[in-house]
């Protein structure tokens, strides 16, 4: 990622491999390329996936909280 900040993607009702940028003609080409590159990188970033048809919100919140805490502990150690 450009900013080198930590990101924990949450893929809600979508698989990371399905991420694509759709050009609707309202965004500059440079921004589309930048966003497309970020999505490509996100596809290979370890994140959380959530399928609303068969998972409970409390599980997502617990998993997200644990991921944030783990990342904060890693940053603290550096």
N, C-alpha and C positions, 0 to 999 in steps of 0.2 A: 504494500500500500504506500502511496506517496508520502503520507504524513508519518509513517512508521509508528503509528499508534496501534495499540492492541484492539483487535476486533473479535467479537464472538458472534458470528452470524447465527440467526435463528431462521431456519427454513420452514416457513409455515405453509403447509399443504402444497409443498413443491419440493422436488428432489434437486439437489445442487446441480446435477448434470442437465437439468431442464432450463437453467438460467440463460436467457438470451435478451438482447436489447432489440426492441422493435422501434424502427424509425417511423415516427408519425409526421415528420416534416416540420416540426416546430422547434427542434433543438439544433444548434450549430453542429456541424460535422465533427469539429474538434472535441466538443463535449460528448458526443456519441462514442467516439473512439476511446476517450478517457473512461467513460462509464462502462463500456464493453470490456476494457482491460481490467477494471476493478471487479466486474462480475466473473471474468475468467479466473482471476486470482481467488475470488471467494469460493469458486467451485472446489478448489483444492485446500481450502482452509478448514480446519476441524471446527465444526460448529454443532449446533443442536438442530435436530429435525423434529417437527411436530406435525402429526397427522390428526386433524381435529375430528375425524370420523371414528377414531378408535383409541384416543388418548385423553387423559384427564388434564385439565389446566393446572391442577396442583402439581402434577408430575413435571410439567414444563417449567413452572415457577421454581420448583425445588432444583431441577437440573440447571436452570439459568443462574440461580443464586450460587450454587456450588461452583459453577464455571467462573463467575465473577470473583468469588472469594479466592479460588485457586490462582487466578491471574493477578489479583492484588498481592497475594503472598509472594508470587514469583517476582513481581516488580519490587517489592520491599527488600527481597534478598539481593537484588542487583546493586 
